[in-house]
Amino acid sequence: MKKIVSLAIMMLIAVMAQAQMLNPVKFSSQLKTNGTAEAEIIFSGNISSGWHVYSTGLGADGPISATFNVNKLDGVELVGKLTARGSEISNFDKLFDMKLRYFEHSVQFVQKVKFIKPNYNISAYLEYGACNDKNCLPPTSVDFSKNGKSPATAASTNKTNAASSSDNKALLLAAASGSPEAKAALAKLRADSLANLKADSISKADSITSTSLSSADKTSLWKPVIGQLRQQNGNSDSDNQSWTYIFFMGFLGGLLALFTPCVWPIIPMTVSFFLKRAKDNKKKGIRDAITYGISIVVIYLALGLAVTGLFGASALNALATNAVFNILFCLLLILFAVSFFGWFEIRLPEKWGNAVDTKATSTTGLLSIFLMAFTLTLVSFSCTGPIIGFLLVDFATSGSILGPAIGMFGFALALALPFTLFAMFPSWLKSAPRSGSWMNTIKVVLGFIELAFSLKFFSVADLAYGWHILDREVFLSLWIVIFGALGLYLIGKLKFQSDEVGGDINKPMPVPCIMLGLCSFAFAIYMVPGLWGAPCKAVSAFAPPMNTQDFNLDTKEIKAQYTDYEAGMAAAKAAGKPALIDFTGFGCVNCRKMEAAVWTDPQVAEKISKEYVLISLFVDDKTPLSKPMIITENGQKRTLRSIGDKWSYLQRSKFGANAQPFYVPVDNEGNPLNGSYSYKEDIPDYTAFLQKGLDKYRNARQ
């Protein structure tokens, strides 16, 4: 029994160790001959939702292209280059200043070959790169190996050999007769033969070297720390943090909805109705009011679940980077904003509300209370609809599958709370503020906020299509104008048509509005230096990345002191500093975004350059290793041929991850000082991440 328990624990640890390993693309391979002298080597790939695989021939300056690589070819020769089949997507990428071509969902890569001998032996592999909106995989290979009898080659091979022999004899005779052209051709033929012999010798020597390296000892720096790193990452649950944020945003939206002209005046009327309905039984009135509040929660929670059910989990995750959806979201928020400004009102058909209200009056019990809550939902839609729409857009693109449901639960809870509290404590109604023009002010302020956030969604589409319409300085300019106009409105210098309905249009604004207006002015002025390259931390999560800015006076760039793991760790030990391991790639888009938007921040730059030894390891570096390495991974032998292969293996074997960007601070023995950090353009969070590693390193040395 103990052995079984121990085995189960070991299997659980093994599964946990693979938690950070991504496997979004699965390839199969086959040789399709069709009984002729020509055949096709076909690699068929299934790509997980949200991921894409890059096409062939993107160039050395682009991401990782799909390539066909040969270990051994005997009895066959290649025909043409590797080609791609499938629905290829082409988008301009400003980071690489080129069009990137890639595939989603599925792809086939095909290499044609021709049999030239009766028997053949093929050993080759496909190398490809895959990315999603947050991570990129290192260059990944798919092995192909096959041998056997060729379908149809003997006759053509004999003819080719005979022709070649006849041509060689003619060339020798011509050279013997003194022909200069024949002598030059014969010399070239001999040189080619010597080159081929030399290549064969090198290939055999490389094979021998690879075999001898397979038993190389691993140094302590390569010791796996997957368990330690997982423990460090476990200190903060990012999903729980995001759910807390979504719930808080929903709750805040519900509070704002309370103070709109469609909801606030209904509260005292509804509470009074429940109390009068149970005049002789006060407890029953309170119970009905609580049931009314619960009904509101149920209605909006059902709305959130419906959004998740309609789109599905994979679609919700894809919305975050889908350009078409982000454009629609942008237009939707603009529509809601101008509605709050008073240009028009978004209303549901009145007959819907009347029908539900009539049904609620004619029924009794819990059903009547639920229908009353549903009536509130329909009647107040002109005010709550834009807020709900904005929240659902934000929740759906948060990457959390349950985001809309959690957000709507927070929204409904805030909306239902006053109905319950005022029913339990009726005396509070006397001290509640009366309806007035202040509710219209809240609507207009919400309109400015929705207009500002609509630009965030348009920015995603602009970056995806490479339009360069909303680069960072344009985005900041628009936000400066929007929040400047909000400040003018709050101090009473800017008026809307809807303000005339609320009372005296010339009446001075209250002190709280003026104070908030000054804060809005201050925020607008704060963003002005960003037009010349200032980081503007408060808007870094919303504005386009720094590299989209055409005019930038801050040219400071952080570069790694070392691009070799062992050399960098030795330097860190000699200097008495911790090392920051940066697993990156030349073709990693999000790595460049982090470097442009986060590393350029003065605090981050100072910590990386002065308090850490930065080691950047490029997992797509094609530079050949001086000696190929043979390693055993997951029970299978693999050959590491390039520097990128080596660093990719280091990331997998030591840290249990295979996506970039991937940052982890380590001590001088290679042990993690903090959890890992991936793609997240949050400067304060990244600064805290670096500081935590520094504090732990210093405490350990004291």
C-alpha positions as CSV (number, residue, x, y, z in Angstrom):
1,M,0.0,0.0,0.0
2,K,2.8,2.4,0.8
3,K,4.4,1.7,-2.5
4,I,1.2,2.6,-4.3
5,V,0.8,5.8,-2.3
6,S,4.4,6.7,-3.1
7,L,3.9,6.0,-6.8
8,A,0.8,8.2,-6.8
9,I,2.7,11.0,-5.1
10,M,5.5,10.8,-7.7
11,M,3.0,10.8,-10.5
12,L,1.3,13.9,-9.0
13,I,4.6,15.7,-8.7
14,A,5.5,14.8,-12.3
15,V,2.1,16.3,-13.5
16,M,2.6,19.4,-11.4
17,A,6.1,19.9,-12.9
18,Q,4.7,20.0,-16.3
19,A,2.1,22.7,-15.4
20,Q,4.0,25.4,-17.2
21,M,4.8,23.3,-20.3
22,L,2.8,24.2,-23.3
23,N,1.9,21.9,-26.1
24,P,-0.5,23.9,-28.3
25,V,0.5,22.3,-31.6
26,K,0.5,18.6,-32.5
27,F,2.1,17.3,-35.7
28,S,1.9,14.0,-37.6
29,S,4.0,13.1,-40.6
30,Q,3.7,10.7,-43.5
31,L,5.4,9.8,-46.8
32,K,2.9,9.9,-49.7
33,T,4.3,8.0,-52.7
34,N,1.4,7.3,-55.1
35,G,3.5,4.5,-56.7
36,T,5.6,7.0,-58.7
37,A,9.2,8.2,-58.7
38,E,8.1,11.4,-56.9
39,A,6.7,11.5,-53.4
40,E,5.7,14.0,-50.7
41,I,6.7,14.2,-47.1
42,I,3.6,15.8,-45.4
43,F,3.6,17.3,-41.9
44,S,0.0,17.8,-40.7
45,G,-0.5,20.1,-37.7
46,N,-3.5,20.7,-35.4
47,I,-3.2,24.1,-33.7
48,S,-4.9,25.0,-30.4
49,S,-7.3,27.9,-30.4
50,G,-5.6,31.2,-29.8
51,W,-2.3,30.0,-31.2
52,H,-0.7,30.3,-34.6
53,V,2.2,28.7,-36.5
54,Y,4.3,30.8,-38.8
55,S,4.6,30.0,-42.5
56,T,7.7,29.4,-44.6
57,G,10.2,31.9,-45.9
58,L,9.7,34.9,-43.5
59,G,13.3,35.9,-43.7
60,A,16.1,36.1,-41.1
61,D,14.8,39.2,-39.5
62,G,11.3,37.8,-38.9
63,P,9.9,35.2,-36.5
64,I,10.7,31.5,-36.8
65,S,9.8,30.3,-40.2
66,A,8.9,26.7,-41.0
67,T,11.9,24.9,-42.5
68,F,12.7,21.4,-43.7
69,N,16.1,20.1,-42.4
70,V,18.0,17.0,-43.5
71,N,19.9,14.6,-41.3
72,K,20.4,12.0,-43.9
73,L,19.2,11.4,-47.5
74,D,20.1,8.2,-49.3
75,G,18.3,7.1,-52.5
76,V,16.3,10.3,-52.8
77,E,16.8,13.9,-53.6
78,L,14.8,17.0,-52.7
79,V,12.5,18.6,-55.3
80,G,11.9,22.3,-54.7
81,K,11.4,23.9,-51.3
82,L,9.1,23.3,-48.4
83,T,5.6,24.6,-49.1
84,A,2.6,25.3,-46.9
85,R,-1.0,24.4,-47.4
86,G,-3.9,25.9,-45.6
87,S,-5.7,29.2,-44.9
88,E,-2.7,31.5,-44.6
89,I,-3.2,34.7,-42.7
90,S,-1.1,37.8,-43.6
91,N,-0.8,40.8,-41.3
92,F,1.7,43.7,-41.1
93,D,3.7,43.7,-37.9
94,K,5.3,47.0,-36.9
95,L,7.8,45.4,-34.5
96,F,9.4,43.4,-37.4
97,D,8.5,46.0,-40.0
98,M,7.2,43.3,-42.3
99,K,4.2,41.2,-43.2
100,L,4.0,38.1,-41.1
101,R,2.3,35.0,-42.6
102,Y,0.9,32.3,-40.3
103,F,-1.8,29.7,-39.8
104,E,-4.5,29.1,-37.2
105,H,-6.3,25.8,-36.3
106,S,-4.6,23.6,-38.9
107,V,-1.7,23.6,-41.4
108,Q,0.2,21.2,-43.7
109,F,3.9,21.6,-44.7
110,V,4.9,19.6,-47.7
111,Q,8.4,18.7,-49.0
112,K,8.6,17.0,-52.4
113,V,11.3,14.3,-53.0
114,K,12.3,12.1,-55.9
115,F,13.6,8.5,-55.7
116,I,16.9,8.0,-57.4
117,K,17.9,4.5,-56.1
118,P,16.1,1.2,-55.7
119,N,16.2,1.6,-51.9
120,Y,15.9,4.8,-49.9
121,N,16.6,6.1,-46.3
122,I,15.3,9.4,-45.1
123,S,16.1,11.1,-41.8
124,A,14.9,14.7,-41.5
125,Y,12.9,17.0,-39.4
126,L,10.5,20.0,-39.7
127,E,11.3,23.1,-37.5
128,Y,8.6,25.6,-36.8
129,G,7.6,28.5,-34.5
130,A,4.3,29.0,-32.7
131,C,3.0,32.0,-30.7
132,N,-0.2,33.3,-29.1
133,D,-1.0,36.8,-27.8
134,K,1.1,36.2,-24.6
135,N,3.7,33.6,-25.3
136,C,6.0,32.2,-28.0
137,L,7.4,28.7,-28.1
138,P,11.1,28.1,-28.9
139,P,11.9,26.5,-32.3
140,T,10.2,23.2,-32.2
141,S,11.1,20.2,-34.4
142,V,9.1,17.3,-35.7
143,D,11.2,14.3,-36.6
144,F,10.6,12.2,-39.8
145,S,12.4,8.9,-40.5
146,K,11.6,6.3,-43.1
147,N,13.4,3.7,-45.3
148,G,12.4,1.0,-47.8
149,K,12.2,0.1,-51.4
150,S,11.6,2.9,-53.9
151,P,8.4,2.5,-56.0
152,A,9.9,3.3,-59.4
153,T,13.5,4.4,-59.9
154,A,15.8,1.5,-61.2
155,A,15.5,2.2,-64.9
156,S,15.9,5.9,-64.6
157,T,18.8,5.4,-62.2
158,N,20.7,3.1,-64.5
159,K,20.1,5.5,-67.4
160,T,21.4,8.4,-65.3
161,N,24.5,6.5,-64.2
162,A,25.2,5.3,-67.8
163,A,24.8,8.9,-69.1
164,S,27.0,10.2,-66.3
165,S,29.7,7.6,-67.1
166,S,29.5,8.4,-70.8
167,D,29.8,12.1,-70.2
168,N,32.8,11.6,-67.9
169,K,34.6,9.5,-70.6
170,A,34.0,12.1,-73.2
171,L,35.3,14.8,-70.9
172,L,38.5,12.8,-70.2
173,L,39.1,12.3,-74.0
174,A,38.6,16.0,-74.7
175,A,41.0,17.0,-71.9
176,A,43.6,14.5,-73.2
177,S,43.4,16.1,-76.7
178,G,44.3,19.5,-75.1
179,S,40.9,21.3,-75.0
180,P,41.1,24.2,-72.4
181,E,37.4,24.1,-71.7
182,A,37.5,20.3,-71.1
183,K,40.5,20.7,-68.7
184,A,38.6,23.5,-66.7
185,A,35.5,21.3,-66.5
186,L,37.5,18.3,-65.4
187,A,39.2,20.4,-62.7
188,K,35.8,21.6,-61.4
189,L,34.5,18.0,-61.3
190,R,37.5,16.9,-59.2
191,A,37.0,19.9,-56.8
192,D,33.4,19.0,-56.4
193,S,34.2,15.4,-55.6
194,L,36.8,16.4,-53.0
195,A,34.2,18.8,-51.4
196,N,31.7,16.0,-51.2
197,L,34.3,13.6,-49.6
198,K,35.1,16.3,-47.1
199,A,31.5,16.9,-46.3
200,D,30.9,13.1,-45.7
201,S,34.0,13.0,-43.4
202,I,32.7,16.0,-41.4
203,S,29.2,14.4,-41.2
204,K,30.7,11.2,-39.8
205,A,32.9,13.1,-37.4
206,D,29.9,15.1,-36.1
207,S,28.0,11.8,-35.6
208,I,30.9,10.4,-33.5
209,T,31.1,13.7,-31.5
210,S,27.4,13.6,-30.8
211,T,27.6,10.1,-29.5
212,S,30.5,11.0,-27.2
213,L,28.6,14.0,-25.7
214,S,25.5,12.1,-24.8
215,S,27.0,11.1,-21.4
216,A,28.2,14.6,-20.5
217,D,27.9,15.5,-16.8
218,K,25.4,18.1,-15.8
219,T,26.7,20.9,-13.6
220,S,25.0,22.2,-10.6
221,L,23.8,25.2,-12.6
222,W,21.7,22.9,-14.7
223,K,20.0,21.3,-11.7
224,P,16.2,21.3,-12.2
225,V,14.4,23.7,-9.8
226,I,10.9,23.1,-11.1
227,G,9.5,22.3,-7.7
228,Q,11.0,25.4,-6.1
229,L,9.8,27.6,-8.9
230,R,6.3,26.2,-8.7
231,Q,6.3,26.8,-4.9
232,Q,7.3,30.4,-5.5
233,N,4.7,30.9,-8.2
234,G,2.1,29.3,-5.9
235,N,2.3,32.3,-3.5
236,S,0.1,34.3,-5.8
237,D,-2.8,32.9,-7.7
238,S,-3.1,35.0,-10.8
239,D,-6.6,33.5,-11.6
240,N,-7.9,34.5,-8.1
241,Q,-6.4,37.9,-8.5
242,S,-8.1,38.4,-11.9
243,W,-11.4,37.1,-10.5
244,T,-11.1,39.5,-7.6
245,Y,-10.5,42.4,-10.0
246,I,-13.4,41.4,-12.2
247,F,-15.7,41.1,-9.2
248,F,-14.6,44.5,-7.8
249,M,-15.1,46.2,-11.2
250,G,-18.6,44.7,-11.5
251,F,-19.4,45.9,-8.0
252,L,-18.1,49.4,-8.7
253,G,-20.2,49.4,-11.9
254,G,-23.3,48.5,-9.9
255,L,-22.6,51.3,-7.4
256,L,-22.4,53.8,-10.3
257,A,-25.6,52.4,-11.8
258,L,-27.4,53.1,-8.5
259,F,-26.8,56.8,-8.8
260,T,-28.3,57.2,-12.3
261,P,-31.7,58.8,-12.9
262,C,-33.2,55.4,-13.9
263,V,-32.4,53.6,-10.7
264,W,-32.0,55.9,-7.7
265,P,-35.6,57.3,-7.7
266,I,-37.0,53.7,-7.8
267,I,-35.3,52.6,-4.6
268,P,-37.6,54.5,-2.0
269,M,-40.7,53.7,-4.1
270,T,-39.9,50.0,-4.2
271,V,-38.9,49.7,-0.5
272,S,-42.1,51.6,0.6
273,F,-44.2,49.2,-1.5
274,F,-42.7,46.1,0.2
275,L,-43.2,47.6,3.7
276,K,-46.8,48.7,3.0
277,R,-47.5,45.3,1.4
278,A,-46.7,43.6,4.8
279,K,-47.9,46.4,7.1
280,D,-49.0,44.0,9.8
281,N,-45.9,41.8,9.4
282,K,-42.7,43.8,9.1
283,K,-40.5,40.7,8.9
284,K,-42.4,39.6,5.8
285,G,-41.7,43.0,4.2
286,I,-38.0,42.7,4.9
287,R,-38.1,39.1,3.6
288,D,-39.8,40.2,0.4
289,A,-37.2,43.0,-0.1
290,I,-34.4,40.5,0.4
291,T,-36.0,38.2,-2.1
292,Y,-36.3,41.1,-4.5
293,G,-32.5,41.8,-4.1
294,I,-31.7,38.1,-4.7
295,S,-33.9,38.1,-7.8
296,I,-31.8,41.0,-9.2
297,V,-28.6,39.0,-8.5
298,V,-30.1,36.0,-10.3
299,I,-31.2,38.0,-13.3
300,Y,-27.8,39.6,-13.9
301,L,-25.9,36.4,-13.0
302,A,-27.9,34.6,-15.7
303,L,-26.9,37.3,-18.2
304,G,-23.2,36.7,-17.4
305,L,-23.6,33.0,-17.8
306,A,-25.4,33.5,-21.0
307,V,-22.5,35.4,-22.5
308,T,-20.1,32.6,-21.5
309,G,-22.5,30.0,-22.9
310,L,-23.0,31.8,-26.2
311,F,-19.4,32.5,-27.0
312,G,-17.8,29.5,-25.3
313,A,-14.5,29.3,-23.4
314,S,-12.1,29.4,-26.4
315,A,-14.0,32.2,-28.1
316,L,-13.8,34.4,-24.9
317,N,-10.1,33.9,-24.7
318,A,-9.7,34.7,-28.4
319,L,-11.6,38.0,-28.1
320,A,-8.7,39.6,-26.3
321,T,-6.7,39.8,-29.5
322,N,-9.3,39.4,-32.3
323,A,-9.2,42.6,-34.3
324,V,-12.7,42.4,-35.6
325,F,-14.3,41.9,-32.2
326,N,-12.2,44.7,-30.7
327,I,-13.4,47.1,-33.4
328,L,-17.0,46.2,-32.7
329,F,-16.3,46.7,-28.9
330,C,-14.8,50.1,-29.7
331,L,-17.9,51.2,-31.7
332,L,-20.2,49.8,-29.0
333,L,-18.5,51.9,-26.3
334,I,-18.6,55.0,-28.4
335,L,-22.3,54.4,-28.9
336,F,-22.9,54.1,-25.2
337,A,-20.8,57.2,-24.6
338,V,-22.8,59.5,-26.9
339,S,-25.9,58.0,-25.3
340,F,-24.7,59.1,-21.9
341,F,-23.9,62.6,-23.3
342,G,-27.6,62.9,-24.1
343,W,-27.5,62.7,-27.9
344,F,-30.1,59.9,-27.7
345,E,-31.4,57.2,-25.2
346,I,-31.0,53.5,-25.6
347,R,-34.3,52.1,-24.6
348,L,-36.0,48.7,-24.8
349,P,-39.5,48.6,-26.2
350,E,-41.9,50.0,-23.7
351,K,-44.4,47.1,-24.3
352,W,-41.8,44.7,-22.8
353,G,-41.8,46.6,-19.5
354,N,-45.5,47.1,-19.5
355,A,-46.1,43.4,-20.1
356,V,-43.8,42.2,-17.3
357,D,-45.3,44.8,-14.9
358,T,-48.8,43.7,-15.7
359,K,-47.8,40.1,-15.1
360,A,-46.2,41.0,-11.8
361,T,-49.3,42.8,-10.6
362,S,-51.6,39.8,-11.4
363,T,-49.4,37.2,-9.7
364,T,-48.5,36.6,-6.1
365,G,-45.7,35.0,-4.1
366,L,-42.1,34.6,-5.2
367,L,-43.0,34.8,-8.9
368,S,-44.5,38.3,-8.5
369,I,-41.3,39.6,-6.7
370,F,-39.1,38.1,-9.4
371,L,-41.2,39.7,-12.1
372,M,-40.9,43.1,-10.3
373,A,-37.1,42.7,-10.3
374,F,-37.2,41.9,-14.0
375,T,-39.3,45.0,-14.5
376,L,-36.6,47.1,-12.8
377,T,-34.0,45.6,-15.2
378,L,-36.0,46.6,-18.3
379,V,-37.1,50.0,-17.1
380,S,-33.6,51.0,-16.0
381,F,-31.9,49.7,-19.1
382,S,-31.3,53.1,-20.7
383,C,-28.9,53.9,-17.7
384,T,-27.6,50.5,-16.8
385,G,-27.3,49.2,-20.4
386,P,-24.1,51.2,-21.3
387,I,-22.5,50.3,-17.9
388,I,-23.3,46.6,-18.4
389,G,-22.1,46.7,-22.0
390,F,-18.8,48.2,-21.0
391,L,-18.3,45.7,-18.1
392,L,-19.2,42.7,-20.3
393,V,-16.8,43.9,-23.0
394,D,-14.0,44.2,-20.4
395,F,-14.9,40.8,-18.7
396,A,-15.1,38.9,-22.0
397,T,-11.7,40.1,-23.0
398,S,-10.1,39.5,-19.6
399,G,-9.0,35.9,-20.5
400,S,-11.1,34.4,-17.7
401,I,-13.8,32.0,-18.8
402,L,-16.1,32.8,-15.9
403,G,-15.3,36.6,-16.1
404,P,-18.8,37.7,-17.3
405,A,-20.6,35.7,-14.7
406,I,-18.3,36.9,-11.8
407,G,-18.6,40.5,-13.0
408,M,-22.3,40.4,-13.3
409,F,-22.6,38.9,-9.8
410,G,-20.6,41.9,-8.4
411,F,-22.7,44.3,-10.4
412,A,-26.0,42.8,-9.3
413,L,-24.9,42.6,-5.7
414,A,-24.1,46.3,-5.6
415,L,-27.4,47.1,-7.3
416,A,-29.5,44.9,-5.0
417,L,-27.8,45.9,-1.7
418,P,-29.7,49.3,-1.1
419,F,-33.1,47.7,-1.7
420,T,-32.4,45.2,1.1
421,L,-30.7,47.6,3.5
422,F,-33.4,50.3,3.2
423,A,-36.0,47.6,3.8
424,M,-34.2,46.5,6.9
425,F,-33.6,50.0,8.1
426,P,-36.4,52.3,6.7
427,S,-35.2,55.3,8.7
428,W,-32.2,55.5,6.4
429,L,-34.4,56.6,3.5
430,K,-34.9,60.0,5.2
431,S,-31.1,60.7,5.1
432,A,-30.6,59.4,1.5
433,P,-29.9,62.2,-1.0
434,R,-32.8,63.2,-3.2
435,S,-32.9,62.9,-7.0
436,G,-31.5,65.8,-8.9
437,S,-29.1,67.1,-11.5
438,W,-26.2,65.3,-9.8
439,M,-27.4,62.0,-11.4
440,N,-27.1,63.5,-14.9
441,T,-23.5,64.6,-14.0
442,I,-22.7,61.0,-13.2
443,K,-24.0,59.9,-16.5
444,V,-21.9,62.4,-18.5
445,V,-18.8,61.5,-16.5
446,L,-19.4,57.8,-17.3
447,G,-19.7,58.8,-21.0
448,F,-16.3,60.4,-20.9
449,I,-14.8,57.2,-19.3
450,E,-16.4,54.9,-21.9
451,L,-15.2,57.1,-24.7
452,A,-11.6,56.9,-23.3
453,F,-11.7,53.1,-22.9
454,S,-13.1,52.6,-26.4
455,L,-9.6,53.7,-27.7
456,K,-8.0,50.8,-25.8
457,F,-10.0,48.3,-27.9
458,F,-9.3,50.1,-31.2
459,S,-5.6,50.0,-30.3
460,V,-5.6,46.2,-30.3
461,A,-7.0,46.1,-33.9
462,D,-4.6,48.9,-35.0
463,L,-1.6,46.9,-33.8
464,A,-3.0,43.6,-35.3
465,Y,-3.5,45.1,-38.8
466,G,-0.5,47.5,-38.8
467,W,-2.6,50.5,-39.7
468,H,-0.5,52.9,-37.6
469,I,-3.5,55.1,-36.9
470,L,-3.4,54.9,-33.2
471,D,0.3,54.9,-32.3
472,R,1.2,55.8,-28.7
473,E,1.5,59.6,-29.1
474,V,-1.9,59.7,-31.0
475,F,-3.5,57.6,-28.2
476,L,-2.1,59.9,-25.5
477,S,-3.1,63.0,-27.4
478,L,-6.7,61.8,-27.5
479,W,-6.7,60.8,-23.8
480,I,-5.3,64.3,-23.0
481,V,-8.2,65.9,-24.9
482,I,-10.9,63.6,-23.4
483,F,-9.8,64.0,-19.8
484,G,-9.2,67.7,-20.3
485,A,-12.8,68.0,-21.6
486,L,-13.9,66.0,-18.6
487,G,-12.2,68.5,-16.3
488,L,-13.9,71.4,-18.1
489,Y,-17.3,69.7,-17.6
490,L,-16.7,69.0,-13.9
491,I,-15.8,72.7,-13.2
492,G,-18.8,73.9,-15.1
493,K,-17.1,75.3,-18.2
494,L,-18.5,72.7,-20.6
495,K,-22.2,71.9,-20.8
496,F,-24.4,69.3,-22.6
497,Q,-28.0,69.5,-23.7
498,S,-29.0,67.0,-21.0
499,D,-27.8,69.4,-18.3
500,E,-30.6,71.8,-19.1
501,V,-33.2,69.2,-17.9
502,G,-31.6,68.9,-14.5
503,G,-32.2,72.5,-13.4
504,D,-30.4,75.9,-13.7
505,I,-27.7,75.5,-16.3
506,N,-25.8,78.5,-14.8
507,K,-25.7,77.1,-11.3
508,P,-22.1,76.7,-10.0
509,M,-20.8,73.1,-9.8
510,P,-20.6,71.6,-6.3
511,V,-17.2,71.5,-4.6
512,P,-16.7,67.7,-5.0
513,C,-17.2,68.1,-8.8
514,I,-14.7,70.9,-9.0
515,M,-12.1,68.9,-7.0
516,L,-12.6,65.9,-9.4
517,G,-12.3,68.3,-12.3
518,L,-8.9,69.4,-11.0
519,C,-7.9,65.8,-10.7
520,S,-8.9,65.2,-14.3
521,F,-6.8,68.2,-15.4
522,A,-3.9,66.9,-13.4
523,F,-4.2,63.5,-15.1
524,A,-4.3,65.1,-18.6
525,I,-1.2,67.2,-17.8
526,Y,0.5,64.1,-16.4
527,M,0.2,62.4,-19.8
528,V,1.7,65.3,-21.8
529,P,5.4,64.3,-21.3
530,G,4.4,60.9,-22.7
531,L,4.2,62.6,-26.1
532,W,8.0,62.8,-26.0
533,G,8.7,59.3,-24.6
534,A,8.0,59.5,-20.8
535,P,6.8,56.1,-19.6
536,C,3.5,57.3,-18.0
537,K,3.1,54.3,-15.7
538,A,-0.6,55.0,-14.9
539,V,-1.6,54.4,-18.5
540,S,1.0,51.8,-19.6
541,A,-1.6,49.0,-19.3
542,F,-4.0,50.9,-21.8
543,A,-1.7,52.8,-24.2
544,P,0.0,51.1,-27.2
545,P,3.6,49.9,-26.5
546,M,6.5,52.4,-26.5
547,N,7.9,51.1,-29.7
548,T,4.9,52.4,-31.7
549,Q,5.9,56.0,-30.8
550,D,7.6,57.8,-33.7
551,F,9.1,60.6,-31.7
552,N,10.8,59.4,-28.5
553,L,13.5,61.5,-26.7
554,D,14.2,58.6,-24.3
555,T,16.5,56.4,-26.3
556,K,17.8,54.5,-23.4
557,E,17.8,50.8,-24.1
558,I,18.5,47.9,-21.8
559,K,20.8,45.2,-23.2
560,A,22.0,42.0,-21.6
561,Q,25.6,41.8,-20.4
562,Y,25.6,38.1,-21.3
563,T,23.9,35.8,-23.7
564,D,25.6,32.7,-22.4
565,Y,24.2,31.0,-19.3
566,E,27.4,29.7,-17.7
567,A,29.4,32.8,-18.4
568,G,26.7,35.1,-17.1
569,M,26.3,33.0,-13.9
570,A,30.1,33.1,-13.3
571,A,30.1,36.9,-13.7
572,A,27.2,37.3,-11.3
573,K,28.9,35.2,-8.7
574,A,32.1,37.2,-9.1
575,A,30.2,40.5,-8.7
576,G,28.1,39.3,-5.8
577,K,24.8,40.0,-7.6
578,P,21.8,37.9,-8.4
579,A,21.2,37.0,-12.1
580,L,18.0,37.7,-14.0
581,I,17.5,35.0,-16.6
582,D,15.6,36.2,-19.6
583,F,14.4,33.5,-22.0
584,T,13.7,35.4,-25.1
585,G,13.8,35.0,-28.9
586,F,14.6,37.1,-32.0
587,G,11.1,36.4,-33.3
588,C,9.3,36.9,-30.0
589,V,6.9,39.8,-30.5
590,N,5.8,40.0,-26.8
591,C,9.5,40.0,-25.7
592,R,10.0,43.1,-27.7
593,K,6.9,44.6,-26.2
594,M,8.1,44.0,-22.7
595,E,11.5,45.5,-23.5
596,A,9.9,48.6,-25.0
597,A,7.1,49.2,-22.6
598,V,8.5,47.9,-19.3
599,W,12.3,47.7,-19.4
600,T,12.5,51.4,-20.5
601,D,10.9,52.5,-17.2
602,P,13.7,54.3,-15.2
603,Q,13.1,52.2,-12.0
604,V,13.0,48.9,-13.9
605,A,16.1,49.9,-16.0
606,E,18.1,50.9,-12.9
607,K,17.3,47.6,-11.1
608,I,18.2,45.4,-14.1
609,S,21.3,47.3,-15.2
610,K,22.8,48.0,-11.7
611,E,21.5,45.4,-9.3
612,Y,21.2,42.3,-11.5
613,V,23.4,40.6,-14.0
614,L,21.0,40.3,-17.0
615,I,21.4,37.0,-19.0
616,S,19.3,36.9,-22.2
617,L,19.1,33.5,-23.7
618,F,17.7,33.4,-27.3
619,V,15.9,30.1,-27.8
620,D,15.8,30.7,-31.6
621,D,19.5,31.4,-32.1
622,K,20.5,29.4,-35.1
623,T,24.2,29.5,-34.5
624,P,25.5,25.9,-34.5
625,L,27.0,24.5,-31.4
626,S,30.7,23.7,-31.5
627,K,29.7,20.2,-30.6
628,P,26.2,18.9,-30.9
629,M,24.6,17.7,-27.7
630,I,22.6,14.5,-27.3
631,I,20.2,14.6,-24.4
632,T,17.4,12.3,-23.1
633,E,14.1,14.0,-22.6
634,N,10.8,12.3,-21.6
635,G,12.5,9.0,-22.3
636,Q,13.6,9.9,-25.9
637,K,16.9,10.9,-27.2
638,R,17.2,14.3,-28.9
639,T,20.0,16.1,-30.6
640,L,20.7,19.8,-29.7
641,R,22.2,21.3,-32.8
642,S,22.2,25.0,-32.2
643,I,22.6,27.5,-29.3
644,G,18.9,28.1,-29.4
645,D,18.2,24.4,-28.9
646,K,20.5,24.4,-25.9
647,W,18.8,27.4,-24.2
648,S,15.4,26.0,-25.0
649,Y,16.3,22.7,-23.3
650,L,17.7,24.6,-20.3
651,Q,14.4,26.4,-19.9
652,R,12.4,23.1,-20.1
653,S,14.6,20.9,-18.0
654,K,15.6,23.4,-15.3
655,F,12.5,25.6,-15.0
656,G,9.7,23.4,-16.5
657,A,8.5,26.0,-19.0
658,N,8.8,26.4,-22.8
659,A,7.1,29.8,-23.6
660,Q,8.7,33.2,-24.0
661,P,9.0,35.8,-22.6
662,F,10.0,34.1,-19.4
663,Y,11.9,35.9,-16.6
664,V,13.2,34.4,-13.4
665,P,15.8,35.8,-10.9
666,V,18.2,33.3,-9.5
667,D,21.0,33.2,-6.9
668,N,24.6,32.3,-7.7
669,E,23.8,28.5,-7.5
670,G,20.9,28.8,-10.0
671,N,18.1,28.6,-7.4
672,P,15.0,30.8,-8.0
673,L,14.7,33.8,-5.7
674,N,11.2,34.5,-6.8
675,G,8.4,33.1,-9.0
676,S,8.6,33.5,-12.7
677,Y,7.2,36.4,-14.7
678,S,5.7,36.1,-18.2
679,Y,4.2,38.7,-20.6
680,K,2.4,41.4,-18.6
681,E,2.9,45.1,-19.4
682,D,2.5,46.2,-15.8
683,I,5.5,48.3,-14.7
684,P,4.6,48.4,-10.9
685,D,4.1,44.7,-10.8
686,Y,7.4,44.0,-12.7
687,T,9.2,46.4,-10.4
688,A,7.9,44.6,-7.3
689,F,8.8,41.3,-8.9
690,L,12.5,42.4,-9.3
691,Q,12.6,43.9,-5.8
692,K,11.3,40.7,-4.2
693,G,14.2,38.8,-5.8
694,L,16.7,41.3,-4.6
695,D,15.4,41.3,-1.1
696,K,15.6,37.5,-0.8
697,Y,19.2,37.5,-2.3
698,R,20.4,40.1,0.2
699,N,18.7,38.4,3.2
700,A,20.4,35.1,2.3
701,R,23.8,36.7,2.2
702,Q,23.6,38.4,5.6
